[in-house]
Amino acid sequence: MSQRLTFTTANVQNLVISNATDALYYEVVTPEWESHLTTVRRLDSRTQGYDTIGNIRNQSGKPVAVSMYGGEFMNEELWLRKIEGESRQSRWEFDDDEGNYFSWTVAGPNLELRGIDEGGAQTPKAIATFYPHKRYVMVGMISQHAFLEIEPSAVVSLDTILVSLLVLQQKRKKNSL
């Protein structure tokens, strides 16, 4: 059964991402005094403390570098590689440093995540789908919060998947895809 992770706000730089039971709980924070750095933290349910899983360095509101698990910052375009496709259909590939490769593609207003096998081919079925928030009459209050529906097989790579999704959403908001 798939997990549904809800995004509490439309702002991808300051929000909480969690499932219904809060067993999966992430906090995304970009402090006003440090607006160039977005931090993604996961709540450890055993210790009730937060573990930093990723940092996104921003410049003029655009992501420029990513760091996972306290490692060195890597250029965002090298970490989340854009692959030009047919008829201007692009995709963004990344790996989770565990040998798993993934690819985000645009599917209407949604983003779909597919696995990539050793031959470089995408899996036929999406393993995660991001549904953006919906607003009343396109400008008013949010009528449906954004959410990510993810298959159980992809939950082991959830940290990297979420950071890649946040980077993509920041790029979409700045129209720099």
C-alpha positions in Angstrom: 0.0 0.0 0.0 1.4 3.4 -1.0 2.2 6.2 1.5 0.7 9.6 1.1 2.9 12.5 2.3 1.1 15.8 2.7 2.8 19.2 2.2 1.5 21.7 4.7 2.1 24.9 2.7 2.6 26.0 -0.9 6.0 27.4 0.0 8.6 24.7 -0.7 11.2 26.5 1.5 9.2 26.4 4.7 6.9 23.5 5.3 6.2 20.2 7.0 5.9 17.0 5.0 4.3 14.0 6.8 2.0 11.0 6.5 -1.3 10.7 8.4 0.3 9.0 11.4 3.4 11.2 11.4 5.6 8.1 11.3 7.3 9.9 8.3 7.8 13.5 9.3 10.1 16.0 7.6 10.6 19.7 8.3 11.9 22.1 5.6 13.2 25.4 6.9 14.7 28.4 5.3 15.4 31.0 8.1 14.9 34.6 7.2 18.4 35.5 8.5 19.9 32.7 6.4 17.7 32.9 3.2 20.4 31.3 1.1 20.2 27.9 2.8 17.2 25.5 3.0 17.6 22.7 5.5 15.6 19.4 5.3 15.3 17.5 8.6 13.7 14.2 9.4 12.1 13.5 12.8 13.5 10.3 14.4 10.5 8.8 16.2 12.8 6.8 18.6 14.7 9.8 20.0 12.1 12.5 19.2 15.0 14.5 17.7 15.7 15.8 14.2 18.3 14.5 11.8 19.5 16.8 9.1 19.3 14.9 5.8 19.9 17.6 3.3 20.8 21.2 2.6 19.9 23.2 -0.5 22.0 26.3 -1.2 20.0 29.0 -2.9 21.0 32.1 -4.9 18.3 34.6 -5.9 15.7 32.0 -4.9 17.1 29.3 -7.2 18.8 26.2 -6.0 22.5 26.1 -6.9 24.0 23.3 -4.7 22.9 20.3 -2.7 24.4 18.5 0.3 23.2 15.2 1.6 23.8 14.0 5.2 26.3 16.6 6.0 28.5 15.9 3.0 30.1 18.4 0.7 27.9 20.7 -1.4 27.6 19.5 -5.0 26.4 21.6 -8.0 22.7 21.2 -8.3 22.9 20.5 -12.0 25.4 17.7 -11.5 23.3 16.2 -8.7 20.0 16.4 -10.5 20.9 15.9 -14.1 18.6 17.3 -16.8 18.1 14.9 -19.8 16.5 16.4 -22.9 13.8 14.2 -24.4 11.8 14.0 -27.5 9.3 16.9 -28.2 10.8 19.1 -25.5 9.9 16.5 -22.8 12.7 16.6 -20.3 13.4 14.5 -17.3 15.7 14.9 -14.3 17.8 11.9 -13.1 19.5 11.4 -9.8 20.8 8.6 -7.5 20.5 7.9 -3.8 24.2 6.9 -3.3 22.9 3.4 -2.6 23.0 2.3 -6.2 19.4 3.2 -7.0 18.7 5.6 -9.9 15.6 7.6 -10.4 14.0 10.0 -12.9 11.4 12.7 -12.4 9.2 13.5 -15.4 6.4 16.1 -15.9 3.0 14.5 -16.3 0.5 17.4 -16.8 0.5 19.4 -13.5 2.1 16.4 -11.7 5.6 15.1 -11.4 6.2 11.3 -11.7 9.1 9.4 -10.4 10.3 6.3 -12.1 13.1 3.9 -11.3 15.9 3.4 -13.8 17.4 0.0 -14.4 21.0 -0.9 -15.2 20.4 -0.5 -18.9 19.2 3.1 -18.4 15.5 2.3 -19.1 12.8 3.8 -17.0 10.3 1.5 -15.2 6.9 1.5 -16.9 5.0 2.3 -13.7 5.6 5.4 -11.6 6.9 4.6 -8.1 5.9 8.1 -6.8 3.7 10.9 -8.0 3.7 14.5 -6.7 0.3 16.3 -6.9 0.7 20.1 -6.5 -1.7 22.1 -4.3 -4.9 23.4 -5.8 -6.5 26.7 -5.1 -10.1 28.0 -5.1 -10.6 29.9 -8.4 -6.9 29.7 -9.1 -5.9 32.5 -6.7 -7.6 32.1 -3.4 -7.1 29.8 -0.5 -5.7 26.3 -1.0 -8.5 23.8 -1.6 -6.2 20.8 -1.7 -2.7 20.6 -0.1 0.1 19.2 -2.3 1.0 15.6 -1.6 3.4 12.9 -2.7 2.1 9.4 -3.2 5.0 6.9 -2.9 5.2 3.2 -3.3 6.6 1.1 -0.4 9.6 0.0 -2.5 10.8 3.7 -2.8 10.4 4.6 0.9 14.0 3.4 1.6 15.2 6.3 -0.7 12.7 8.8 0.6 15.2 11.3 2.0 16.9 11.7 -1.4 13.6 11.7 -3.3 12.2 14.5 -1.1 15.3 16.7 -1.5 15.2 16.2 -5.3 11.5 17.1 -5.4 12.1 20.2 -3.4 14.9 21.3 -5.8 12.7 20.7 -8.8 9.7 22.6 -7.2 12.0 25.5 -6.5 13.2 25.5 -10.1 9.6 25.2 -11.4 8.5 28.3 -9.3 11.4 30.3 -10.8 10.6 29.0 -14.3 14.2 27.8 -14.7 13.5 24.2 -15.8 
